[in-house]
Amino acid sequence: MGIFGKPPDGKPAEPPHAPRPPVAHPAPTPPQTHVAPRPGAANCVVGVNTTIKGEILGDEDVLVEGNVEGQIRITRDLQVGPGGKVKATISARSVSVSGEVTGDCEASNRVEIQATGRLTGNIRAPKIIIAEGAMFRGNSDMSGRKDDRKDKVAIS
């Protein structure tokens, strides 16, 4: 631009810059409806549209987003997702409930009921965590597994 807003050397004037339209930001993504598996862990997933009636046995982490009825006996961790429903006796290393569980839970490490979780049944685990807003109805025993207790009677 030359002096007094005139173009230098007879060049045509540049048009004034038009204001840029506002940048549209993408809408926030809705929260996921499933629980993310732990990195590097082998997982068994019971999908949203799946129902299992019977017994689940294994040495993998299990994520339930659908329905399970019967018995779950695993040596690793069980996660019940927000939409998951379990009506079973559970034995696992750790149990995390974000959905609904009806039945007794035994864990060698811990049982955790998230804020969206509902558990109706007895819990036996050395650590029990119940988040604010969670629902628990039953008895809790934090003495560990039956095998670990020293309930021996001395005979003289």
C-alpha positions in Angstrom: 0.0 0.0 0.0 1.2 3.4 -0.9 0.8 6.7 0.8 -2.7 7.8 1.8 -4.2 4.4 0.9 -3.3 4.7 -2.8 -1.6 1.8 -4.6 2.0 2.3 -5.4 3.1 2.8 -9.1 -0.5 2.6 -10.5 -1.3 -0.9 -9.3 -4.9 -1.5 -8.6 -5.9 -1.4 -4.9 -6.3 -4.7 -3.1 -9.8 -5.4 -1.9 -10.3 -5.1 1.9 -10.1 -8.4 3.7 -13.5 -9.8 4.4 -14.0 -11.1 8.0 -13.5 -14.9 8.2 -16.5 -17.0 9.0 -16.3 -18.6 12.5 -14.7 -22.0 12.6 -17.1 -24.8 13.3 -15.9 -27.1 16.0 -17.0 -30.7 15.9 -19.8 -31.7 18.3 -18.6 -33.4 21.4 -18.6 -37.2 21.1 -21.1 -39.0 23.3 -19.7 -41.1 26.1 -18.9 -44.7 25.1 -21.3 -47.3 26.2 -18.7 -49.9 26.8 -15.8 -50.3 29.1 -12.4 -50.2 27.5 -10.3 -53.3 28.1 -6.9 -53.1 29.7 -4.1 -52.7 27.2 -2.3 -55.9 26.4 -4.9 -58.1 28.1 -6.6 -61.1 26.4 -10.3 -60.5 26.6 -13.6 -62.3 26.2 -16.4 -59.9 25.4 -20.1 -60.8 25.8 -21.6 -58.3 23.3 -24.6 -56.1 23.8 -26.9 -58.3 21.8 -25.7 -61.6 23.3 -27.2 -63.7 26.0 -25.3 -66.6 27.6 -27.0 -69.1 29.8 -24.7 -71.6 31.6 -21.2 -71.5 32.9 -18.3 -69.3 31.9 -14.9 -70.7 32.9 -11.5 -69.4 31.9 -8.2 -67.6 32.4 -9.0 -64.4 30.5 -10.5 -61.0 31.4 -14.2 -61.0 30.7 -16.2 -58.0 29.7 -20.0 -58.4 29.9 -22.0 -55.8 27.9 -24.9 -58.2 27.2 -26.6 -60.8 29.5 -25.2 -63.7 31.4 -27.2 -66.2 33.5 -25.6 -69.1 35.4 -22.1 -69.1 36.8 -18.9 -67.2 36.1 -15.6 -68.7 37.4 -12.5 -67.0 36.0 -9.0 -66.5 37.3 -8.7 -63.0 35.9 -10.9 -59.8 36.0 -14.6 -59.5 35.3 -16.1 -56.2 34.1 -19.8 -55.7 33.8 -20.4 -52.7 31.5 -23.1 -50.1 32.0 -25.6 -52.1 29.9 -24.5 -55.5 31.1 -26.8 -57.7 33.2 -25.5 -60.7 35.1 -27.6 -63.2 37.1 -24.9 -65.5 38.3 -22.6 -66.7 41.0 -19.3 -65.0 40.4 -15.8 -66.0 41.3 -12.9 -63.9 39.8 -9.7 -62.1 40.7 -11.4 -58.7 40.5 -15.0 -57.7 39.8 -16.0 -54.2 38.5 -19.7 -53.5 38.2 -21.0 -50.6 36.1 -24.2 -52.4 35.1 -26.4 -54.8 37.1 -25.4 -58.0 39.0 -27.7 -60.3 40.9 -25.9 -63.1 42.7 -23.0 -63.7 45.1 -19.5 -62.3 44.2 -16.3 -63.7 45.4 -13.0 -62.0 44.4 -9.5 -62.7 45.5 -8.5 -59.1 45.0 -11.4 -56.7 45.0 -15.0 -55.9 44.1 -15.8 -52.4 42.9 -19.3 -51.1 42.3 -19.2 -48.0 40.0 -21.7 -45.1 40.4 -23.9 -46.6 37.7 -23.6 -50.1 39.1 -26.2 -52.2 41.0 -25.3 -55.3 42.9 -27.8 -57.5 44.8 -26.1 -60.4 46.5 -23.3 -61.2 49.0 -19.8 -60.0 48.5 -16.6 -61.7 49.7 -13.4 -59.9 48.9 -10.5 -58.3 50.8 -11.3 -54.9 49.2 -14.7 -53.6 48.5 -15.3 -50.2 46.8 -18.8 -48.8 46.5 -18.9 -45.4 44.6 -21.4 -42.7 45.5 -24.6 -43.4 43.6 -24.1 -47.1 43.4 -26.6 -49.6 44.8 -25.7 -52.5 46.9 -28.0 -54.9 48.7 -26.6 -57.9 50.5 -23.9 -58.8 53.0 -20.2 -58.1 52.7 -17.3 -60.2 54.0 -13.8 -58.7 53.8 -12.0 -61.7 55.4 -11.0 -63.1 52.0 -11.7 -66.5 50.5 -12.7 -69.4 52.7 -9.4 -71.2 52.0 -7.4 -68.3 53.3 -9.0 -68.1 56.7 -7.4 -69.9 59.7 -10.6 -71.5 61.1 -8.9 -74.6 62.4 -9.9 -76.2 65.6 -7.1 -77.5 67.8 -7.8 -81.0 69.1 -5.9 -81.9 72.3 
